[in-house]
Amino acid sequence: MNNRDKVSSPDETRNYPLNCWYVAATSEEVGRQLLGRRLLGEDVLLYRQEAGPVVALEDCCIHRSMPLSLGHLVGDQVVCGYHGFTYASSGECVRVPSQTHVPYGAHVRAFPVREEAPFVWIWLGDPARVAAASLPALPWLRDAGWATYGGALHVAANYLLLQDNALDLTHFPFVHGELSPLGYRRLPPSLEVEVTETSASYHRTFPPVRLVDWQVRATGLSPDQEYEQWESGTFVLPGLHINHLGIVVPAADGESSRVYEEVYIRAFTPEGPASTHVSWQVARNFATEDVAVTEHQRAFHEQTLMEDKAVLEAIQTHGRERRRGSIVTVNADIATIKVHQIVEAMLARERGAAAVRPEFRTTRLQL
C-alpha cells in the first residue's frame, strides 16, 4: 500500500472516531472554487465538478506538499500552483509539466463523499466500511411543509464539548438569559434518556407556562396564555445532534390540538482535537412562508450559537487540566455520560481493543 493511502491510525489524543460520516461543508460552500479545509486532522480539498458531483481529495501535492487548494481547476482537473502537477478527480496524477511521463502510481487520496443538500458528507475512515454506513435521515430539510434556514461557524473547542452542550439544556437560563423559555428557568422536570449501541436520546416535558417574547413573535400565539412545551435531543452520530422543540396548542372549537415545532440540526465536525466546524440547519412547521419569522428566528439562533461559542472556547482554554481527573457529574449529565461511553466504544473498536458496551435501556430521572 502506498503511504498516501493509509487511513489515519488511532491515537490516544484523538477522541473522535473515523469510521462514520461527518459533514465536510454545506452544499453552498462547495463550488468551482477550490476549498481547503482541515477535517478530523486531515487537510482536504473540496470542489464541484462541471457536471455537479463533489470531489474530496487530499489537499497536498505529492511533489513538494503544496496545498492543492491554492492551485486552480482546468475542467475537472486540479493543477498545483507550485510546479503544475495535475490531478484527475480520482486523485491520480495525470501530468507533470517538466517531463513527458508521470511517475508510476503517483496520486493523492480521494475520499468518499455524498451530497444530500444542504450538507456534503465525507468519510475519512476505513474505505472498506463506507458501503455499509448509511447517511442519517433528515426528512425535515426536504419536506415542503417545513421552512428551513441555517449557517456555519468555527468553534475553538473539542467537538465533544459541543455535544455535551447540546445534550444538556439546563445551561440555557444561565448562558442565554432572557432568551430562555420560562420552563427552562424553573427546576427541570423529569428527564427520560434512551440509549442504543450508537445513539442516545432524551425527552422532557415542561408544565404549561407563558411564552417569552421571541416565541410569541415567531408563532403569533397569545402572550397571555400558558402552553405546554417539550424538548428532546438525540446524539445521532459523533458529528451530528438533533433537537426538537415543541409548543402544544390545545384543541379548541372542534379543532384538534397542534404542535408548533422546530427541529434544530447541528453537525459537529472536528477540525482537530481542539477545534470544530459547525454546520447548522433549523426547520419549522409553522409560518413556513413568512420571511420575517425566518429572519427573526435566524437572529435568535445565531445569538445563542455565539453565546455558546464563548462559553465552550473558555472551557477549552481554561478547563483542559481540570477535565483530566476531577470532573463532578450530576443527574442532568446522564445523557452526556452515555454519549461518552458510546464514543469510547467506537474508538476502542477502531483500535482493535475490547469495547465496553454502554448499557442499553431507558432511564427516567427526576432532576
C-alpha positions in Angstrom: 0.0 0.0 0.0 1.2 3.5 -0.8 1.8 5.6 2.3 -0.6 8.1 0.9 -3.4 5.6 1.0 -3.1 4.8 4.7 -6.1 5.8 7.0 -5.0 7.9 10.0 -4.2 5.5 12.8 -6.0 5.8 16.1 -4.0 7.5 18.8 -4.6 8.3 22.4 -5.1 12.0 21.9 -7.8 11.8 19.2 -11.3 11.4 20.8 -13.3 11.3 17.5 -14.0 8.1 15.6 -13.1 8.0 12.0 -15.5 5.3 10.8 -18.6 7.4 10.4 -20.0 10.2 8.3 -19.2 13.8 9.0 -20.3 17.0 7.3 -17.5 18.3 5.3 -19.2 21.5 4.2 -22.6 22.9 3.2 -23.7 22.5 -0.4 -23.5 26.3 -0.9 -19.8 26.3 0.3 -18.6 23.8 -2.4 -18.4 25.2 -5.9 -15.9 25.7 -8.7 -13.5 27.5 -6.4 -11.1 25.1 -4.7 -12.0 24.9 -1.0 -9.3 23.7 1.5 -10.5 22.5 4.9 -8.9 20.6 7.8 -11.3 17.8 8.8 -10.5 15.2 11.5 -6.9 16.2 11.3 -6.7 15.7 7.5 -6.2 18.5 5.0 -9.0 18.0 2.5 -9.6 19.7 -0.9 -13.3 20.1 -1.9 -14.6 21.2 -5.3 -17.5 20.6 -7.6 -17.1 19.0 -11.0 -18.6 20.7 -14.0 -21.4 18.1 -14.1 -22.2 18.8 -10.4 -20.8 16.0 -8.2 -18.5 17.0 -5.3 -14.9 15.7 -5.2 -12.8 15.4 -2.0 -9.0 14.9 -2.3 -6.0 15.0 -0.1 -5.0 18.7 0.0 -1.3 18.1 -0.5 0.7 17.8 -3.8 2.8 14.7 -4.0 5.8 16.7 -5.1 6.5 19.4 -2.6 3.5 19.2 -0.3 2.0 22.4 -1.7 -1.7 22.7 -0.7 -3.7 21.9 -3.9 -6.4 24.2 -2.7 -4.0 27.1 -3.6 -4.0 25.9 -7.3 -6.7 26.1 -9.8 -9.1 24.0 -11.9 -8.8 23.2 -15.6 -12.1 21.5 -16.4 -12.4 18.9 -13.6 -8.6 18.5 -13.1 -6.7 20.3 -10.3 -3.5 22.0 -11.2 -1.0 22.5 -8.4 0.0 26.2 -8.0 3.7 25.4 -7.5 5.0 23.2 -10.3 1.8 22.4 -12.2 1.3 18.8 -11.2 -2.2 18.0 -12.4 -4.7 15.6 -10.8 -7.9 14.0 -12.0 -10.9 13.9 -9.8 -9.9 10.3 -8.8 -6.7 11.7 -7.3 -4.5 10.2 -10.0 -1.7 12.5 -11.1 -2.1 12.8 -14.9 0.5 15.4 -15.9 3.9 16.6 -14.8 4.8 19.6 -16.9 8.6 19.2 -16.5 8.7 15.7 -18.0 6.9 13.5 -20.5 5.8 10.8 -18.1 4.1 10.6 -14.8 5.8 8.6 -12.0 4.1 5.2 -11.7 1.3 5.2 -9.1 1.5 8.9 -8.4 -1.7 10.1 -6.8 -3.3 11.8 -3.8 -6.0 10.1 -1.8 -9.6 10.5 -2.8 -12.2 10.4 0.0 -15.8 9.1 -0.3 -18.3 11.9 -0.4 -22.1 12.0 -0.6 -24.2 15.1 -1.0 -27.7 15.4 0.4 -28.4 19.1 0.3 -27.8 21.2 2.3 -24.9 19.0 3.5 -21.9 17.4 1.9 -20.8 14.4 3.9 -17.3 12.8 3.9 -15.9 9.5 5.1 -12.3 9.7 6.4 -12.1 6.3 8.0 -11.6 2.8 6.6 -12.9 2.9 3.0 -13.9 -0.8 3.3 -16.6 0.2 5.8 -18.3 3.0 3.9 -20.7 0.9 1.9 -22.4 -0.4 5.0 -22.8 3.0 6.5 -25.9 5.0 5.5 -26.4 8.7 5.9 -28.7 9.9 8.7 -32.2 10.6 7.8 -33.1 14.3 7.9 -36.5 14.4 6.3 -37.5 17.9 7.6 -34.8 19.5 5.3 -36.6 18.2 2.2 -40.2 18.4 3.2 -42.2 21.2 1.6 -44.2 21.5 4.8 -41.2 22.8 6.7 -39.4 26.1 6.3 -35.6 25.8 6.6 -32.5 28.0 7.0 -29.1 27.7 8.5 -25.5 28.7 8.6 -22.0 27.7 9.7 -19.3 28.8 12.2 -16.0 27.7 13.6 -15.6 27.0 17.4 -12.2 26.7 19.0 -13.2 23.8 21.2 -13.3 20.0 21.1 -16.4 18.6 19.4 -17.4 16.6 22.5 -17.8 19.9 24.4 -20.3 20.9 21.7 -22.2 17.6 22.0 -22.2 17.9 25.8 -23.6 21.4 25.5 -26.4 20.3 23.1 -27.3 17.3 25.3 -27.9 19.4 28.5 -30.1 22.4 28.1 -30.1 23.2 31.8 -27.3 25.7 30.8 -29.9 27.8 28.9 -31.1 30.2 31.6 -27.5 31.0 32.7 -25.9 31.4 29.3 -28.8 32.8 27.3 -30.7 34.8 29.9 -33.9 36.3 28.8 -34.0 34.2 25.6 -34.6 31.2 27.8 -38.2 29.8 27.7 -39.8 30.2 31.1 -40.0 26.4 31.6 -36.2 26.2 31.4 -35.8 28.8 34.2 -37.5 26.5 36.7 -36.2 23.3 38.2 -36.2 20.9 35.2 -38.9 18.2 35.2 -38.3 14.5 34.8 -35.8 13.5 32.1 -36.0 10.3 30.1 -32.9 9.0 28.4 -32.9 6.2 25.9 -29.6 4.6 24.8 -28.8 2.3 21.9 -25.4 1.0 20.7 -24.8 4.1 18.6 -27.2 6.8 19.9 -28.6 8.5 23.0 -31.8 10.4 23.2 -33.5 12.4 25.9 -37.0 13.9 26.3 -38.5 16.3 28.8 -41.9 18.0 29.1 -42.4 21.3 30.8 -45.6 22.3 32.7 -47.7 25.0 30.9 -46.1 28.4 31.0 -46.4 31.7 29.1 -44.2 32.2 26.1 -41.3 34.5 26.1 -41.1 37.4 23.6 -39.2 35.6 20.8 -41.6 32.7 20.9 -44.6 35.0 20.7 -43.1 36.8 17.7 -42.2 33.6 15.9 -45.5 31.7 16.4 -48.1 34.6 16.7 -49.5 32.8 19.7 -51.0 34.7 22.7 -48.5 36.1 25.2 -51.2 35.8 27.9 -52.0 32.1 27.5 -50.0 29.2 29.1 -48.8 26.4 26.8 -47.2 23.1 27.5 -43.8 22.8 26.0 -41.4 19.9 25.4 -37.9 19.4 24.1 -35.9 16.4 23.0 -32.4 15.8 21.7 -30.6 12.9 20.0 -26.9 12.2 19.6 -27.2 10.6 16.2 -23.5 10.3 15.3 -20.4 11.7 16.8 -20.7 14.6 14.4 -24.5 15.1 14.5 -27.0 16.2 17.1 -30.7 16.9 16.5 -33.0 18.9 18.9 -36.8 19.1 18.7 -38.6 21.9 20.5 -42.4 21.9 20.6 -45.2 24.2 21.8 -48.6 22.5 22.2 -51.7 24.5 21.4 -54.7 22.8 23.0 -57.7 21.8 21.0 -60.5 24.4 20.7 -63.7 25.0 18.9 -63.8 21.5 17.5 -60.3 21.6 16.2 -57.6 19.2 17.2 -54.5 20.3 19.2 -51.5 21.5 17.2 -47.8 21.4 17.9 -45.6 24.3 16.8 -42.3 22.5 16.3 -38.7 23.5 15.4 -36.1 20.9 14.5 -32.5 22.1 15.2 -29.8 20.1 13.4 -26.2 20.7 14.3 -23.3 19.0 12.5 -20.1 19.0 14.6 -17.0 18.1 12.5 -13.7 18.1 14.4 -11.0 20.1 12.7 -8.6 18.6 15.2 -8.6 17.9 18.9 -9.2 21.5 19.9 -11.5 23.0 17.2 -14.7 22.2 15.4 -16.6 23.1 12.2 -20.3 23.6 12.9 -22.9 23.5 10.2 -26.4 24.1 11.4 -30.0 24.0 10.0 -33.3 24.8 11.5 -36.7 23.5 10.2 -40.1 24.7 11.4 -43.6 23.6 10.7 -45.3 27.0 11.3 -45.3 30.3 9.4 -43.5 28.5 6.7 -43.9 31.3 4.1 -43.2 34.2 6.5 -39.7 35.6 5.7 -39.8 37.9 8.7 -40.2 34.9 11.0 -37.3 33.2 9.4 -35.0 36.2 9.8 -36.2 36.7 13.4 -35.5 33.0 14.2 -32.2 33.1 12.4 -31.1 36.0 14.6 -32.2 34.1 17.7 -30.2 31.0 16.8 -27.2 33.0 15.7 -27.1 34.8 19.1 -27.4 31.6 21.1 -24.7 30.0 19.0 -22.3 32.8 19.6 -23.1 32.8 23.3 -22.4 29.0 23.4 -19.2 29.5 21.4 -17.9 32.0 24.0 -18.5 29.5 26.9 -17.1 26.5 25.1 -14.0 28.2 24.0 -13.4 29.4 27.5 -13.8 25.8 28.8 -11.4 24.5 26.1 -8.8 27.1 27.1 -9.1 27.1 30.8 -10.6 23.7 31.7 -8.0 21.5 29.9 -6.2 20.4 33.1 -9.2 20.0 35.3 -11.0 17.7 32.8 -8.3 15.2 33.2 -9.4 13.9 36.5 -11.7 15.9 38.8 -15.0 16.5 36.9 -18.1 16.3 39.1 -21.2 14.9 37.4 -24.8 15.4 38.3 -28.2 13.9 37.3 -28.5 16.3 34.3 -25.3 14.7 32.9 -26.8 11.3 32.3 -27.2 11.7 28.5 -23.6 13.1 28.1 -22.2 10.2 30.2 -23.9 7.7 27.9 -22.7 9.5 24.8 -19.1 9.5 26.0 -19.4 5.7 26.6 -20.7 5.2 23.0 -17.8 7.3 21.6 -15.2 5.4 23.7 -16.6 2.1 22.5 -16.4 3.3 18.9 -12.8 4.3 19.4 -11.9 1.0 21.1 -13.3 -0.9 18.1 -11.1 1.2 15.7 -8.1 0.4 17.9 -8.9 -3.3 17.9 -9.4 -3.2 21.7 -12.2 -4.8 23.6 -15.0 -2.2 23.8 -17.1 -1.7 26.9 -20.7 -1.6 25.6 -22.9 1.1 27.0 -25.9 -0.1 28.9 -28.9 -0.1 26.5 -32.1 0.9 28.3 -34.4 3.7 29.1 -33.6 5.7 32.2 -36.1 8.0 33.8 -34.8 10.5 36.3 -36.5 13.2 38.4 -33.9 16.0 38.4 
